[in-house]
């Protein structure tokens, strides 16, 4: 796969992840205005976040985006490696 396509895919995932992180933080701050970006990395420390269905749903989407980005990166790296061997 051409490098620019890989870069564009990665940039697209970065944009989606950044947007979703902002959304998760906004929802968290609606629940608890003192929440920081670092706090949302440990929602179990905030029972009000753990109990909120919308927060958990949006946080799950964020986790999915991050997982998808890692899977695509790994697959593209494996394809590149296979191409070097063949």
N, C-alpha and C positions, 0 to 999 in steps of 0.2 A: 504494500500500500504506500503511495507517495507520502513523503514526509508532511507536506502541507495538509493533507487530509487528516493525518494523525494529529497534527497540531490543532486543526480546526475542531476535530472531535473533542480533544482535551479542553480546548477553550470553551466549547459549548457546555460540556459538563461543569467546568468551573463557573460559568454564568448561572447555570441552573442551581448549583450548590450554593453559590453566594446569595441568590435570590431566596432560596429556601431557608438558609441560615437566618437571613434578615426577618423572614416571616415567622420562624420559630421564636426568635428573640422578641419580636413584637407581641406575639401571643403570650409568651411568658411574662412580659412586662405588663400586659393587661391583667394578668393574674396576680403578679407581685411586682410592683414598680421598681423595687430595689435590685432585681435580677440583673446580673452582668453577663456578657457573652461567655465568660468562663463558667458561670453558674449553670448555664444550660447544658454544659458538657457532663454535669453531675446532677441530673434532675432528681435522683433518689434522695438528695440532701434537702429537697423542698417538697414536702408531702402534698402541697397544693398543686404542684406541677404533675406529680405522679398520679393524682386523682382526676386530672382534667383530660377528658377524652379528645378534645380538639388538639390540645398540645401534643398528646401522645401520637395522634394520627399524623400531624404535620412533622413531628420529630421522626416518625417512622419513614415518611417520604424522604426526608433528608438522609437518613441512613441508607435507604435504597439507592438514592442517587450516588452517594459516596461508594457504596458497594459496586454499583454498575460501572462507575468510572474505573475502579480498581480492576474489575473483571475485564473491561475493554483494554486497559493498559497491558494486563498480563497476556491476553490473547494476541494483541498486536506485537508484543515483545516475542512471544513464542513463534508467531508467523515470521517475524524478521529473522529470528535465530534459525528457523527451519530453512529459510531462503538462503542463509549464509552457508549452511551445510550442504544444500542441494545444488 
